[in-house]
């Protein structure tokens, strides 16, 4: 029996893969009901391949919007790199998908047996004895299991007990994420765009037939509070030199649909597992959102973990899982951290833009496919 803590993207996908492969599990979530907040998330072909295997791809695609072109530009929307996703679609069967995080969570939940998901069960602690794990919840109840999987996000309580010295690090940047309840002009419908300015950047993509997601990033001290009464004015001033579509998105988004989060990741840790306990997704390797791979790597991890267990049903394969995934995931975490630093340069931003505009397409495509490939 496997006990999964956390019903985010990683935990739910793990449960779906286990369901597909007839691996016995139960999933516990601290929230009283599905309550995913946030805004848009991109699912690259590597994630979509896993969701296809899990049998939920059709419903995920229906809930989101296809992104067939990804544009990195300056603030005026002059391209620095403009990458078609159609070659990826030919190779993998689909390109990138933009979807609201809450809609994705609901699709995944609805595909699972209700009796295997337990809401309103905040994790408190665990104990290990005689090759078994006892999990205690904050309501005093317990469950006994053979293996425990911590899929409880960047602020993982399972990780805090397993590796108490692990640290969350602040990138020096803060991010506003918004969802406008209307669509983009037709020429932007299948595009994901990120505009780089001087120390600031702005991104956008359509999420569905009636939603558009955007994000705005600037350098900032951590834990700063917003005054909602002047937030739009602040953002409009900050991005006044950007393409006019930015003004439209900010103006047409309700304040309640704008969320602010400091951009953080988990400082890479030496191990994700110990004995009969394993971390997955953000609990193990939370990454900054600069490559659109945070959710995708959680989904990938679920796939590899399930496949390894199915091949070795009576063994503890957590060390094998860590060995298989460690190098790839940490490479993406490091690359994403570095990309964020480059993207928000104050000094030298014009030189940065000039350099990015000369990167050969073949090199961009090679890096893209190295991330999209699922290597068995």
PyMOL commands that set and color helices and strands:
alter all, ss='L'
color gray80, all
select helices_A, chain A and resi 9-20+45-54+57-63+86-92+101-110+114-116+157-162+186-188+231-238+244-251+255-257+282-285+289-291+294-311+318-343+349-356+361-372
alter helices_A, ss='H'
color red, helices_A
select strands_A, chain A and resi 2-5+25-28+40-43+65-67+69-74+79-84+96-100+117-118+123-129+132-137+142-145+147-150+168-180+191-196+200-208+211-219+258-266+273-274+277-279
alter strands_A, ss='S'
color yellow, strands_A
deselect
rebuild
show_as cartoon
